[in-house]
Amino acid sequence: MPALVNYSGDDDFFIRKNSIELGRLCSISSQADVYWPPHKRVRISAPFLFRETDFEQNKQPSINDLPGECIFEIFKRLPSGRERSLCACVSKRWLRLLSSIRKGEYRSSNVVKENIDSVSYAIETISSNENGGYLTRCLEGKKATDVRLAAVAVGTSGRSGLGKLSIRGSNSSCGVTNFGLSSIARGCPSLKSLSLWNVPHVGDVGLYEIAKECHLLEKLDLCQCPAVSSKGLIAIAENCLNLTALRIESCPKIGNESLQAIGKLCPKLQSISIKDCPLVGDHGVSSLFSLASSVLSKVKLEGLKISDFSLSVIGYYGKSVTNLMLSGLGNVSEKGFWVMGNAQGLQKLVSLMITSCRGLTDVSLEAMGKGCANLKQMCLRSCRFVSDDGLLAFSKAQGSLECLQLEECNKVTQSGIIGFLSNCGLKSLALVKCMGIRDISLDTPLSCWEETE
């Protein structure tokens, strides 16, 4: 191997290990030069090395380097919903910033609006035609997260507006919280219907944001919301005066104060449903009916700790009630149903359903027949104290009934059914698991029967 070495002195022999510099003439000291010819073609596998000057030239300023306040102001000036939706897809940080902007805070210039007017108009027109201007979203299970709610809020803010939102359950690891509901409130002020089922991390803060921003809310459905208390519902009552339907189920922190506020501040309330709320008692129910009696038409009370007093208030103030459903009222006695019927306030009642109420007896059933002159449909389930005598007395006192359903009323026999049919013009009869009813003779007139089970 040829090599040229001109060496003198005590300098150490130096070998370069960098393969790039093979085949170069190198000076290792002031008196020694070494030349190494390359043996093979070298494949470079080491990472490319940046020089400091190259790195400084390639480094570009990024919008992400700006503080959140500056990006927030930039987003407020985006011209249309399409641009906002595109920006929301960049990162979760941008999505969160966009979802924190209220719909009325955008400051688009007129010049930019004119340039995109045709595109924006086309998007909004398609949205309105497909959904009638009433966008609906339903998130269930794992899909119910704060990120998805924020995306819905940003995506629908530039269209006709989200009208109905339903959340059924939530993701176990990153479920819906107050932040997600607040994003909906800020981005969807036109929301008219909100349904929250099994969302343990949503509390009064989220409901307060809905009340603060969504003044057009008409329907509210709360089911298994343990963090929502009376404070959140009172905020809804104070700000959502268009509320027409309210459903509360298994909400242990909602009590009488909220129902009193609903009855006082929501003059358009037409439908109320309360189930398994331990803090709701006579004071809340009586206040609701005494304050909202003029428009309240559909009532459902189930599993509540109310007494005879509440039923007497319903019988007196329920002048507009057309549908009444009572279930699992263990503290209501015969006196409560008797007073409700004799109060003569349920003249507009059309449909009555009573389930598992030990206070409904033959005497109270007769009083209900006298007090509900326009009753068309009645369903009695698991009313173990109702017998043939009660049915006969009811049929004599009430002549407008068209449909009757008896389920698990074991004291009722075929003689009571036959006597009932002979006294009223019944059009439909359904008998389900009534153990007192055996075989019925074919000679019995059954011209008014349409259904028998």
C-alpha positions in Angstrom: 0.0 0.0 0.0 1.6 3.3 -1.0 1.9 5.8 1.6 3.7 9.1 1.9 4.9 9.8 5.4 7.1 12.8 6.2 7.6 12.5 9.9 10.0 14.0 12.4 9.7 14.8 16.0 7.8 13.2 18.9 4.2 14.0 17.7 1.7 11.1 18.1 0.5 9.4 15.0 -3.1 10.4 14.4 -5.7 8.5 12.3 -9.0 10.1 11.3 -12.0 7.8 11.8 -14.5 9.8 9.8 -15.1 7.9 6.6 -16.0 11.1 4.8 -12.5 12.3 5.0 -10.8 9.2 3.6 -8.7 9.9 0.6 -7.8 13.4 1.8 -4.4 14.8 2.6 -4.4 15.8 6.2 -1.9 17.7 8.3 -1.6 16.2 11.8 1.1 18.5 12.9 3.3 21.2 11.7 5.9 18.6 10.5 3.8 15.6 9.4 1.4 14.9 6.5 -0.4 11.6 6.0 -2.3 10.4 2.9 -4.8 7.5 3.0 -6.2 6.3 -0.3 -9.7 4.9 -0.1 -10.1 1.1 -0.3 -13.8 0.9 -1.0 -16.7 3.2 -1.8 -18.2 4.2 1.5 -21.9 4.3 2.1 -22.8 7.1 4.5 -25.3 5.9 7.1 -24.7 8.6 9.7 -27.3 11.3 10.2 -26.9 14.5 8.1 -25.2 17.1 10.2 -26.6 20.6 10.2 -24.3 23.5 10.2 -25.3 26.3 12.5 -25.8 28.8 9.7 -28.0 26.3 7.7 -30.1 25.6 10.8 -30.7 29.3 11.4 -31.7 29.8 7.7 -34.2 26.8 7.7 -35.9 27.6 11.0 -39.2 29.4 10.2 -41.4 31.3 12.7 -44.6 29.4 13.7 -48.0 30.7 14.7 -47.9 28.3 17.6 -45.1 30.4 19.2 -47.7 33.1 19.8 -49.4 33.1 23.2 -53.0 31.8 23.4 -54.4 35.3 23.7 -53.0 36.3 20.3 -54.2 33.2 18.5 -57.6 33.7 20.2 -57.9 37.2 18.6 -56.8 35.9 15.2 -59.5 33.2 15.3 -62.1 35.7 16.2 -61.4 37.4 12.8 -61.8 34.3 10.7 -64.3 35.0 7.9 -66.6 32.0 8.0 -67.4 28.7 9.6 -65.5 26.8 6.9 -62.2 28.4 7.9 -62.9 27.9 11.5 -63.6 24.2 10.9 -60.3 23.8 9.0 -58.3 25.5 11.8 -60.0 23.2 14.4 -58.5 20.2 12.6 -54.9 21.4 13.1 -54.5 20.5 16.8 -56.4 20.1 20.0 -55.1 23.4 21.2 -56.6 25.2 18.3 -59.8 23.3 18.7 -60.0 24.3 22.4 -59.3 28.0 21.5 -62.0 28.0 18.8 -64.6 26.3 21.1 -64.0 29.0 23.7 -65.2 31.8 21.4 -68.8 32.7 21.5 -70.7 32.9 18.3 -71.4 36.6 18.7 -67.7 37.4 19.3 -66.5 36.8 15.7 -65.4 40.0 13.9 -65.3 39.2 10.2 -64.7 42.1 7.9 -67.2 43.0 5.2 -64.6 42.8 2.5 -63.6 39.3 3.3 -67.3 38.3 3.7 -68.0 39.5 0.1 -65.2 37.3 -1.3 -66.6 34.1 0.4 -70.2 35.0 0.3 -71.1 32.5 -2.4 -69.3 29.6 -0.7 -70.7 30.3 2.7 -74.2 30.8 1.4 -74.0 27.5 -0.5 -72.9 25.6 2.7 -75.6 27.1 4.8 -78.3 26.5 2.1 -77.4 22.8 1.8 -77.4 22.5 5.6 -80.8 24.1 5.9 -82.3 22.0 3.1 -81.1 18.7 4.5 -82.1 19.3 8.1 -84.8 22.0 7.8 -82.6 24.5 9.6 -82.7 22.2 12.7 -79.4 20.3 13.1 -79.4 17.3 15.4 -76.5 15.5 17.0 -76.5 12.4 19.2 -73.3 11.1 20.9 -73.4 7.7 22.6 -70.9 5.8 24.7 -67.3 6.1 23.6 -68.1 8.9 21.1 -69.3 11.2 23.9 -66.1 13.2 24.7 -65.3 16.8 25.3 -63.2 16.9 22.1 -66.1 15.7 20.0 -68.5 18.2 21.6 -66.0 21.0 20.9 -65.8 19.9 17.3 -69.6 19.9 17.0 -69.7 23.4 18.5 -67.2 24.7 16.0 -68.5 22.8 13.0 -72.1 23.9 13.5 -71.5 27.5 14.5 -71.1 28.7 10.9 -74.3 26.9 9.7 -77.9 27.3 10.7 -77.0 26.3 14.3 -77.4 23.1 16.4 -81.0 22.7 17.4 -81.0 19.3 19.3 -78.2 17.6 21.2 -78.4 14.2 22.9 -75.7 12.6 25.0 -76.2 9.0 26.0 -73.5 7.9 28.4 -69.9 9.0 28.2 -66.4 7.7 27.6 -65.1 6.0 30.8 -61.6 7.4 30.4 -62.3 10.9 28.9 -66.0 11.4 29.2 -68.1 14.6 28.9 -67.4 17.3 31.5 -68.4 20.9 32.1 -65.9 22.0 29.5 -67.6 20.1 26.6 -71.0 21.4 27.6 -69.7 24.9 27.9 -68.3 24.6 24.3 -71.8 23.7 23.1 -73.2 26.6 25.0 -70.8 29.2 23.5 -71.0 27.8 19.9 -74.6 26.9 19.7 -76.8 29.6 21.2 -79.8 28.4 19.1 -80.0 25.1 20.9 -83.6 24.2 21.6 -83.4 20.6 23.0 -80.8 19.1 25.3 -80.7 15.6 26.6 -78.1 14.4 29.1 -78.1 10.7 30.1 -75.6 9.1 32.5 -73.0 11.9 32.5 -71.6 11.9 36.0 -69.0 14.6 35.4 -71.4 17.3 34.2 -72.5 19.6 37.0 -74.0 22.9 37.7 -71.2 24.8 35.9 -72.0 23.2 32.5 -75.7 23.7 33.0 -75.1 27.3 34.0 -73.3 28.0 30.7 -76.2 26.5 28.8 -78.6 28.8 30.7 -76.4 31.8 30.1 -76.0 31.3 26.3 -79.0 29.2 25.1 -82.0 31.3 25.8 -84.1 29.5 23.2 -83.9 26.2 25.0 -87.3 24.5 25.0 -86.7 20.9 26.1 -84.4 19.7 28.9 -83.9 16.0 29.8 -81.7 15.1 32.7 -81.2 11.4 33.6 -78.6 10.0 36.0 -76.8 13.3 36.5 -75.5 13.0 40.1 -73.5 16.2 39.9 -76.4 18.5 38.8 -78.1 20.2 41.7 -81.0 22.6 42.2 -78.6 25.5 41.5 -78.1 24.4 37.9 -81.8 23.9 37.3 -82.7 27.3 38.9 -80.2 28.9 36.4 -82.2 27.3 33.6 -85.4 28.6 35.0 -84.1 32.1 35.3 -82.7 32.3 31.8 -84.6 29.9 29.6 -88.1 31.3 29.6 -89.2 29.3 26.6 -88.9 26.0 28.4 -91.9 23.8 27.5 -90.8 20.3 28.6 -88.7 19.1 31.5 -87.7 15.6 32.4 -85.7 14.7 35.6 -84.8 11.2 36.5 -82.4 9.8 39.1 -80.9 13.2 40.0 -80.2 13.0 43.7 -79.2 16.6 44.2 -82.3 18.2 42.6 -84.9 19.3 45.1 -88.0 21.4 45.8 -86.3 24.8 45.2 -85.7 24.1 41.6 -89.3 23.0 40.9 -90.6 26.1 42.6 -88.4 28.2 40.3 -89.5 26.3 37.2 -93.1 26.8 38.1 -92.6 30.5 38.8 -90.3 31.5 36.0 -91.3 29.3 33.0 -94.7 30.3 31.9 -94.7 28.1 28.9 -94.1 24.8 30.6 -96.4 22.1 29.3 -94.8 18.8 30.2 -93.1 17.7 33.4 -91.7 14.3 34.3 -90.0 13.5 37.6 -88.7 10.1 38.6 -86.6 8.8 41.5 -85.5 12.1 42.9 -85.3 11.7 46.7 -85.1 15.4 47.4 -88.4 16.2 45.6 -91.4 16.3 48.0 -94.8 17.9 48.6 -93.4 21.4 48.7 -91.9 21.2 45.2 -94.8 19.4 43.5 -97.4 21.6 45.1 -95.5 24.8 44.2 -95.1 23.6 40.6 -98.8 23.0 40.1 -100.0 26.0 41.9 -97.7 28.3 39.8 -97.9 26.6 36.4 -101.5 25.4 36.4 -102.6 27.4 33.4 -100.5 25.6 30.8 -99.2 22.4 32.3 -100.9 19.5 30.4 -98.6 16.4 30.7 -97.5 15.2 34.1 -95.6 12.1 35.1 -94.6 11.5 38.8 -92.8 8.3 39.6 -91.1 7.0 42.7 -91.4 10.2 44.7 -91.8 10.8 48.4 -95.0 12.8 48.1 -98.2 12.4 50.2 -101.9 13.0 49.9 -101.3 16.7 49.9 -99.6 16.7 46.5 -102.5 14.8 44.9 -105.0 17.1 46.4 -103.1 20.1 44.9 -103.0 18.3 41.5 -106.8 17.7 41.7 -107.5 21.3 42.4 -104.9 23.1 40.2 -104.6 20.6 37.3 -107.2 22.4 35.2 -105.1 22.0 32.0 -103.8 18.5 32.6 -104.7 16.1 29.8 -102.3 13.3 30.5 -101.5 12.1 34.0 -99.2 9.2 35.0 -98.6 8.3 38.6 -96.4 5.4 39.6 -94.8 4.0 42.8 -96.2 6.6 45.1 -96.0 4.6 48.3 -96.9 7.4 50.7 -100.2 8.3 49.0 -103.2 6.8 50.7 -106.8 6.3 49.6 -107.6 9.8 50.8 -105.2 11.4 48.4 -106.8 9.8 45.3 -110.3 10.4 46.7 -109.6 14.2 47.2 -107.9 14.4 43.8 -111.1 13.1 42.1 -113.6 15.1 44.1 -111.7 18.3 43.7 -113.2 18.5 40.2 -110.1 20.2 38.7 -109.2 17.4 36.2 -112.0 18.1 33.8 -109.7 18.1 30.8 -108.0 14.8 31.7 -108.0 12.5 28.7 -105.4 9.8 29.6 -104.8 8.4 33.1 -102.2 5.8 34.1 -101.7 4.5 37.6 -99.1 2.0 38.5 -98.2 0.3 41.9 -100.1 2.8 44.0 -101.6 1.2 47.1 -103.8 4.2 47.7 -106.0 3.4 44.6 -108.9 1.5 46.0 -112.5 0.9 45.0 -113.6 4.1 46.8 -111.0 6.3 45.3 -111.5 4.8 41.8 -115.1 5.8 42.0 -114.2 9.4 43.0 -111.8 9.5 40.0 -114.6 8.5 37.7 -116.8 11.3 39.0 -114.1 14.0 38.8 -112.8 13.2 35.3 -115.7 13.7 33.0 -113.8 13.6 29.7 -111.5 10.7 30.4 -110.9 8.5 27.3 -108.1 6.2 28.2 -107.2 4.5 31.5 -104.5 2.1 32.4 -104.2 0.4 35.9 -101.1 -1.7 36.6 -100.4 -3.6 39.8 -103.3 -2.0 41.7 -104.0 -4.8 44.1 -106.8 -3.1 46.0 -109.0 -2.5 42.9 -111.8 -5.1 42.6 -115.0 -5.7 40.7 -116.9 -3.3 42.9 -114.5 -0.4 42.0 -114.8 -1.1 38.3 -118.6 -1.2 38.4 -118.8 2.1 40.4 -116.3 3.7 38.0 -118.3 2.7 35.0 -121.5 4.1 36.4 -119.8 7.4 37.3 -117.9 7.8 34.1 -119.5 7.4 30.7 -116.8 8.7 28.2 -114.1 6.0 28.6 -113.1 4.4 25.4 -110.0 2.4 26.2 -109.2 0.4 29.3 -106.1 -1.6 30.2 -105.8 -3.7 33.3 -102.5 -5.4 34.2 -101.8 -7.5 37.3 -105.1 -6.4 38.9 -105.7 -9.8 40.5 -108.9 -8.9 42.4 -110.8 -8.2 39.1 -112.8 -11.1 37.8 -114.9 -11.8 34.7 -118.1 -10.7 36.4 -116.6 -7.3 37.0 -115.4 -7.0 33.4 -118.9 -8.0 32.1 -120.6 -5.5 34.4 -118.1 -2.8 33.3 -118.8 -3.5 29.6 -122.6 -3.3 30.1 -122.4 0.2 31.6 -120.1 2.1 29.1 -119.4 2.2 25.4 -115.9 0.8 25.6 -114.0 0.4 22.3 -110.8 -1.3 23.5 -110.1 -3.6 26.4 -106.7 -5.1 27.3 -106.3 -7.6 30.1 -102.7 -8.6 31.0 -101.8 -11.1 33.8 -105.0 -10.6 35.7 -105.1 -13.8 37.7 -108.7 -13.4 38.8 -110.0 -13.7 35.2 -110.6 -17.2 34.1 -112.5 -18.5 31.0 -115.3 -16.2 29.6 -118.3 -17.8 28.1 -118.8 -17.3 24.4 -122.4 -16.3 24.9 -121.3 -13.1 26.7 -121.8 -10.0 24.5 -118.4 -8.7 23.6 -119.3 -6.3 20.8 -117.2 -3.5 22.3 -114.0 -5.5 22.6 -111.2 -4.9 20.1 -108.2 -6.3 22.0 -107.9 -8.9 24.7 -104.6 -10.2 26.0 
